[in-house]
Amino acid sequence: MKVEECRHTVKCDTSGCKNFAKYYISTRGFLKNEFAFCEECLKSLYSELAKLFVPRAIESHFKPDRITRRRKNEKAE
C-alpha cells in the first residue's frame, strides 16, 4: 500500500463527503485500484486506526529485576 497526493481533480470516496480528494491510497489492485480521501477524512481515518493499533514499546535488553537490584545496591553504598 502507498499513500500519495492526487494529481487530478477527484471527489473523496468517503460516503457523504463532498470535498475534493487530496490524497489517495493505492492498494495495487486488491480491492479497488485507488481510494481517494480529502484531508479531513484521511485525518479521521488515521485517528480511528490509532485507536485500534497502539505502538508497542521496544523491549529492553535489561531485565527489570536486575535493574531494581542494581538501584538497591547503589542506594546502600
C-alpha positions in Angstrom: 0.0 0.0 0.0 1.1 3.5 -0.7 -0.3 7.0 0.2 0.3 9.7 -2.4 -1.0 13.1 -3.3 -3.7 13.3 -6.1 -2.6 14.8 -9.3 -6.1 15.0 -10.7 -9.4 16.6 -9.5 -11.3 13.7 -7.9 -14.1 13.6 -5.3 -13.5 12.0 -1.9 -14.5 8.3 -1.8 -16.0 8.6 1.7 -19.7 8.4 1.7 -21.4 11.8 2.4 -18.2 13.8 1.8 -18.4 16.3 -1.0 -14.8 17.6 -0.8 -12.2 17.0 -3.4 -9.6 14.4 -2.7 -6.1 15.5 -1.8 -4.6 12.1 -1.2 -5.2 8.6 -2.5 -4.2 5.2 -1.1 -3.0 2.7 -3.7 -3.9 -0.9 -3.0 -2.2 -2.2 -6.1 -5.4 -3.9 -7.4 -6.5 -5.9 -4.4 -10.0 -4.3 -3.9 -10.1 -1.2 -6.0 -7.1 0.3 -7.6 -7.2 3.5 -5.5 -9.1 5.0 -2.7 -9.3 8.8 -2.7 -9.6 10.8 0.5 -9.8 14.5 1.4 -7.5 15.8 4.1 -10.3 15.8 6.8 -11.4 12.2 6.0 -7.8 10.9 6.0 -7.1 12.5 9.4 -10.3 11.0 10.8 -9.3 7.6 9.4 -5.9 8.0 10.9 -7.3 8.8 14.4 -9.7 5.8 14.2 -6.8 3.4 13.2 -4.7 4.8 16.0 -7.4 3.6 18.5 -7.0 0.0 17.2 -3.3 -0.2 16.6 -1.3 1.2 19.5 2.5 1.0 19.0 4.3 -1.2 21.5 7.3 -0.2 23.5 10.7 -1.5 22.5 11.7 -4.4 24.7 14.7 -3.7 26.8 17.8 -5.9 26.8 17.9 -5.5 30.6 15.5 -7.4 32.8 13.6 -5.2 35.3 14.6 -7.5 38.1 18.3 -6.8 37.5 17.7 -3.0 37.3 15.9 -2.9 40.7 18.7 -4.9 42.3 21.3 -2.6 40.9 19.4 0.5 42.2 19.1 -1.0 45.7 22.9 -1.7 45.7 23.6 1.9 44.6 21.5 3.3 47.4 23.2 1.0 50.0 26.6 2.3 49.1 
